[in-house]
Amino acid sequence: MESDATLTQSEYIDRYLKGELSAAEQAAFRQRVQQDQAFAAEVAAQQSVRSLTRHYGYRQDLAAIHRGAMAERRSQSGFHAWRSPLRIAAAITLLFVFAAVLRLATLSTGGLVEQGYEPYAADVTRGETYVPQDASQQLVREYANGNYDAVVGLFGQNPRRSPQEVLLAGNAYLALSQPAQAIPLLQRAKAESEGSGNRTAAQDAEYYLAWAYVQNEQLPEAERLFAAIRRNPDHKYHPDVDGSLYWNLKLLRLKHSL
């Protein structure tokens, strides 16, 4: 068996995961994991990728595709002329699959939120001045200043508020990373705003309700709302629900189903 000094670190980890190291080498490997945090992180990442790859059978599927393609080319004239393009195509396919599996392994709810979520702006939305006319000016002012705890406190003093104030309270909870409290308020704000014909507030509530679902890891509900926004080019948040967000959410749902 080659020592780890003659192997790349990735190969060394792979041999450990395959059980190809001797008992002494395995003991040295485990000791290094305990002493080297960076090495331990790489082991964990490689183990996740290997687990996902094994789960989906990508290796077997790609091998079958490759064998089929090779057999088909052998049956045709000029096979040798196609050998290099086939190898290039196979390499590109393998790289694509590895990138997808690695993306799946590293994707997380927190990462998705950090990448795409921004707290709702109460005073200016999409370049339009928007101060709810029937909301208490103190509550609006506290929200605009980022005093989300104060907004929640004010709302709690009198929960029978206007739809716009309910929207602000729901978004305050969301900005405080309390999605379980945000969800019912944003649902209420959406329903009441739709009932009163306030399209702007209804769309605000719908978009941030989707993010509350993401934070709360209710991914099917989040995907349903984001899909509805994505299908509607007139929705004010349509540009924000791009392909990257939508497909990352689908990948995250897939990961959570494992």
C-alpha positions as CSV (number, residue, x, y, z in Angstrom):
1,M,0.0,0.0,0.0
2,E,1.3,3.5,-0.9
3,S,1.9,5.8,2.1
4,D,-0.1,9.0,2.3
5,A,3.1,10.8,1.4
6,T,2.9,9.4,-2.2
7,L,-0.8,10.1,-2.6
8,T,-2.7,13.3,-3.1
9,Q,-4.8,14.2,-0.1
10,S,-8.0,13.5,-2.0
11,E,-6.7,10.0,-2.9
12,Y,-5.6,9.4,0.6
13,I,-9.1,10.3,1.9
14,D,-10.7,8.2,-0.8
15,R,-8.7,5.1,0.1
16,Y,-9.7,5.5,3.8
17,L,-13.4,5.8,2.8
18,K,-13.1,2.7,0.7
19,G,-11.5,0.8,3.5
20,E,-8.2,0.3,1.6
21,L,-5.9,1.5,4.4
22,S,-4.2,-0.9,6.8
23,A,-5.1,-0.9,10.5
24,A,-2.1,1.2,11.4
25,E,-2.8,3.6,8.5
26,Q,-6.5,3.9,9.6
27,A,-5.3,4.8,13.2
28,A,-3.0,7.4,11.8
29,F,-5.7,8.8,9.6
30,R,-8.2,9.1,12.5
31,Q,-5.6,10.8,14.7
32,R,-5.0,13.3,12.0
33,V,-8.7,14.0,11.7
34,Q,-8.8,14.8,15.4
35,Q,-5.7,17.1,15.3
36,D,-6.3,18.9,11.9
37,Q,-9.5,20.8,11.6
38,A,-9.0,21.7,7.9
39,F,-8.3,18.0,7.1
40,A,-11.3,16.9,9.1
41,A,-13.5,19.4,7.1
42,E,-12.2,18.0,3.8
43,V,-12.9,14.5,4.9
44,A,-16.4,15.4,5.8
45,A,-17.0,17.2,2.5
46,Q,-15.5,14.3,0.5
47,Q,-17.6,11.8,2.5
48,S,-20.8,13.8,1.8
49,V,-20.0,13.9,-2.0
50,R,-19.3,10.1,-2.0
51,S,-22.5,9.4,-0.1
52,L,-24.6,11.4,-2.5
53,T,-22.9,9.9,-5.5
54,R,-23.5,6.4,-4.2
55,H,-27.1,7.2,-3.3
56,Y,-28.0,8.4,-6.8
57,G,-25.9,5.8,-8.6
58,Y,-24.4,8.4,-10.8
59,R,-21.3,6.3,-11.3
60,Q,-23.2,3.3,-12.5
61,D,-25.5,5.4,-14.7
62,L,-22.6,7.2,-16.3
63,A,-20.8,3.9,-16.9
64,A,-23.9,2.5,-18.5
65,I,-24.2,5.6,-20.7
66,H,-20.6,5.5,-21.7
67,R,-20.7,1.7,-22.5
68,G,-23.8,2.3,-24.6
69,A,-22.2,5.2,-26.5
70,M,-19.0,3.2,-27.1
71,A,-20.9,0.2,-28.3
72,E,-22.9,2.3,-30.7
73,R,-19.8,4.0,-32.1
74,R,-18.1,0.6,-32.6
75,S,-20.9,-0.5,-34.8
76,Q,-20.4,2.5,-37.0
77,S,-17.7,3.1,-39.5
78,G,-15.0,5.6,-38.6
79,F,-15.1,4.8,-34.9
80,H,-11.6,5.9,-34.3
81,A,-12.4,9.3,-35.6
82,W,-15.0,9.6,-32.9
83,R,-12.9,8.3,-30.0
84,S,-11.5,11.7,-28.9
85,P,-14.8,13.6,-29.1
86,L,-16.4,10.8,-27.0
87,R,-13.7,11.0,-24.4
88,I,-14.1,14.8,-24.2
89,A,-17.9,14.5,-23.9
90,A,-17.5,11.9,-21.2
91,A,-15.1,14.1,-19.3
92,I,-17.4,17.1,-19.6
93,T,-20.3,15.0,-18.4
94,L,-18.3,13.7,-15.4
95,L,-17.3,17.2,-14.5
96,F,-20.9,18.4,-14.7
97,V,-22.2,15.6,-12.5
98,F,-19.4,16.1,-9.9
99,A,-20.2,19.9,-9.8
100,A,-23.9,19.1,-9.3
101,V,-23.2,16.6,-6.6
102,L,-20.8,18.9,-4.8
103,R,-23.4,21.7,-5.0
104,L,-26.0,19.4,-3.5
105,A,-23.6,18.5,-0.7
106,T,-22.8,22.1,0.2
107,L,-26.3,23.6,-0.2
108,S,-28.1,24.6,2.9
109,T,-31.2,26.6,4.0
110,G,-29.0,29.1,5.8
111,G,-26.8,29.6,2.7
112,L,-29.9,30.1,0.5
113,V,-31.3,32.7,2.8
114,E,-28.0,34.5,3.1
115,Q,-27.6,34.6,-0.7
116,G,-31.1,35.7,-1.6
117,Y,-33.0,37.2,1.4
118,E,-33.0,40.9,2.2
119,P,-35.3,42.4,4.9
120,Y,-38.4,44.1,3.7
121,A,-38.1,47.9,3.3
122,A,-41.1,49.7,4.7
123,D,-40.5,53.2,3.4
124,V,-39.3,52.6,-0.1
125,T,-40.2,49.6,-2.3
126,R,-39.0,49.3,-5.9
127,G,-38.4,53.0,-6.1
128,E,-41.9,53.9,-5.0
129,T,-42.4,55.8,-1.7
130,Y,-44.6,53.6,0.4
131,V,-45.8,54.5,3.9
132,P,-49.0,52.7,4.9
133,Q,-51.6,55.3,5.4
134,D,-53.5,53.4,8.0
135,A,-50.5,52.1,9.9
136,S,-49.3,53.8,13.1
137,Q,-46.5,56.1,12.4
138,Q,-44.5,54.9,15.4
139,L,-44.6,51.3,14.2
140,V,-43.6,52.3,10.7
141,R,-40.8,54.5,12.1
142,E,-39.4,51.7,14.3
143,Y,-39.5,49.3,11.4
144,A,-37.8,51.8,9.0
145,N,-35.1,52.3,11.6
146,G,-34.5,48.5,11.9
147,N,-35.8,48.3,15.4
148,Y,-37.6,45.0,14.8
149,D,-37.9,44.1,18.5
150,A,-39.7,47.4,19.1
151,V,-42.1,46.6,16.1
152,V,-42.9,43.2,17.6
153,G,-43.5,44.8,21.0
154,L,-45.8,47.5,19.6
155,F,-47.7,45.0,17.6
156,G,-48.2,42.8,20.7
157,Q,-49.9,45.6,22.5
158,N,-52.7,45.6,20.0
159,P,-52.8,42.6,17.6
160,R,-56.0,44.0,15.9
161,R,-54.0,46.0,13.4
162,S,-54.3,47.0,9.8
163,P,-53.1,44.7,7.1
164,Q,-50.1,47.0,6.5
165,E,-49.1,46.8,10.2
166,V,-49.5,43.1,10.2
167,L,-47.2,43.0,7.2
168,L,-44.6,45.0,9.1
169,A,-44.9,42.8,12.2
170,G,-44.5,39.6,10.1
171,N,-41.4,41.0,8.4
172,A,-40.0,42.1,11.8
173,Y,-40.2,38.5,13.0
174,L,-38.7,37.3,9.8
175,A,-35.8,39.8,10.1
176,L,-35.3,38.5,13.7
177,S,-35.0,34.9,12.3
178,Q,-38.3,33.9,13.9
179,P,-40.1,32.4,10.9
180,A,-42.6,30.4,12.9
181,Q,-44.0,33.7,14.3
182,A,-43.7,35.4,10.9
183,I,-45.7,32.9,8.9
184,P,-49.2,33.4,10.3
185,L,-48.8,37.1,10.2
186,L,-47.7,37.2,6.6
187,Q,-50.4,34.8,5.7
188,R,-52.9,37.1,7.3
189,A,-51.4,40.2,5.7
190,K,-51.6,38.5,2.3
191,A,-55.2,37.5,2.7
192,E,-56.4,40.8,4.1
193,S,-54.5,42.8,1.5
194,E,-56.0,40.8,-1.3
195,G,-59.4,41.2,0.2
196,S,-59.0,45.0,0.3
197,G,-57.6,45.2,-3.2
198,N,-54.1,46.4,-2.1
199,R,-52.1,44.5,-4.7
200,T,-48.7,46.0,-3.6
201,A,-49.0,44.9,0.0
202,A,-50.4,41.5,-1.1
203,Q,-47.3,40.9,-3.3
204,D,-45.0,42.1,-0.5
205,A,-46.6,39.6,1.8
206,E,-46.5,36.7,-0.7
207,Y,-42.8,37.2,-1.4
208,Y,-41.7,37.4,2.2
209,L,-44.0,34.6,3.2
210,A,-42.1,32.4,0.7
211,W,-38.9,33.4,2.5
212,A,-40.4,32.7,5.9
213,Y,-41.2,29.2,4.6
214,V,-37.6,28.8,3.5
215,Q,-36.3,29.9,6.9
216,N,-38.7,27.5,8.6
217,E,-37.6,24.7,6.2
218,Q,-41.2,24.3,4.8
219,L,-39.7,24.0,1.4
220,P,-42.7,22.7,-0.6
221,E,-44.7,25.7,0.5
222,A,-41.8,28.1,-0.4
223,E,-41.4,26.5,-3.8
224,R,-45.1,26.8,-4.5
225,L,-45.1,30.6,-3.8
226,F,-41.8,31.3,-5.6
227,A,-43.1,29.3,-8.6
228,A,-46.3,31.4,-8.7
229,I,-44.2,34.6,-8.6
230,R,-41.9,33.3,-11.3
231,R,-44.9,32.6,-13.6
232,N,-46.2,36.1,-13.2
233,P,-44.1,38.6,-15.1
234,D,-46.2,41.5,-13.6
235,H,-45.4,40.5,-10.1
236,K,-43.2,43.2,-8.5
237,Y,-40.8,40.5,-7.2
238,H,-40.7,38.5,-10.4
239,P,-37.1,39.7,-11.2
240,D,-35.9,38.5,-7.8
241,V,-37.1,34.9,-8.3
242,D,-34.5,34.0,-10.9
243,G,-33.5,30.6,-12.1
244,S,-30.7,30.3,-9.6
245,L,-33.0,30.8,-6.6
246,Y,-35.7,28.5,-8.0
247,W,-33.4,25.6,-8.9
248,N,-31.4,25.9,-5.7
249,L,-34.6,25.5,-3.8
250,K,-35.5,22.4,-5.8
251,L,-32.0,21.0,-5.1
252,L,-32.5,21.8,-1.4
253,R,-35.8,20.0,-1.4
254,L,-34.1,17.0,-3.0
255,K,-31.4,17.0,-0.4
256,H,-33.9,17.2,2.5
257,S,-35.7,14.2,1.0
258,L,-32.7,11.9,1.3
